[in-house]
Amino acid sequence: MNEQRAREAEMRRRQLVAKIHLQRAQFGAQLEPVGRAMETADAGIRIVQRVRRHPGWVAGLAGVVLLGGLVPGLRRLLGR
């Protein structure tokens, strides 16, 4: 009787382990798109952190954009 119960328990354990492997594979497949989105979000966070560490970059970029917009306007005013 004990041997029969042990065999049944072992069979049930193997079935559960197989089910776990299948569920893990399915879960991993479901998380793949989320993982890509998280990588994109992480990249955005890294960019923001880098800009916060180097505020001169923002000022320089703003100056370039401003001058780039003003210079063509000045050229038109001067007739060139």
C-alpha positions in Angstrom: 0.0 0.0 0.0 2.8 2.4 0.9 4.6 1.7 -2.4 1.5 2.4 -4.3 1.0 5.8 -2.6 4.7 6.6 -3.1 4.4 5.9 -6.8 1.2 8.0 -7.0 2.9 10.8 -5.1 5.9 10.7 -7.4 3.7 10.7 -10.5 1.8 13.7 -9.1 5.0 15.5 -8.3 6.3 15.0 -11.9 3.0 16.2 -13.3 3.2 19.3 -11.1 6.8 20.0 -12.1 5.9 19.7 -15.8 3.0 22.1 -15.3 5.3 24.5 -13.5 7.8 24.5 -16.4 5.0 25.2 -18.9 3.6 28.0 -16.7 7.1 29.6 -16.4 7.5 29.5 -20.2 4.1 31.1 -20.8 4.8 33.7 -18.1 8.2 34.5 -19.7 6.5 34.9 -23.1 3.9 37.3 -21.6 6.6 39.4 -19.9 8.7 39.9 -23.0 6.8 42.9 -24.3 6.8 44.4 -20.9 10.5 43.9 -20.6 11.1 45.9 -23.8 8.9 48.7 -22.5 10.8 48.7 -19.2 14.1 48.9 -21.1 12.8 52.0 -23.0 11.7 53.6 -19.8 15.1 52.9 -18.2 16.8 54.5 -21.1 14.6 57.6 -20.7 15.4 57.7 -17.0 19.1 57.5 -17.7 18.9 60.4 -20.2 17.0 62.5 -17.7 19.6 61.7 -15.0 22.5 62.6 -17.3 20.8 65.9 -18.3 20.3 66.7 -14.6 23.9 66.1 -13.9 25.0 68.4 -16.8 22.6 71.5 -16.8 25.1 73.4 -19.0 24.1 71.0 -21.8 20.5 72.2 -21.6 21.5 75.8 -21.5 23.9 75.3 -24.5 21.2 73.5 -26.5 18.7 76.2 -25.7 21.2 78.8 -26.8 21.9 77.0 -30.1 18.2 76.6 -30.8 17.5 80.3 -29.9 20.4 81.5 -32.0 19.5 79.2 -34.8 16.0 80.7 -34.8 17.2 84.3 -34.4 20.0 84.3 -37.0 17.8 83.5 -40.0 15.3 86.2 -38.8 18.2 88.7 -38.5 19.4 87.8 -41.9 15.9 88.6 -43.3 15.8 91.9 -41.5 19.2 92.9 -42.8 18.2 91.9 -46.3 20.8 89.2 -46.7 
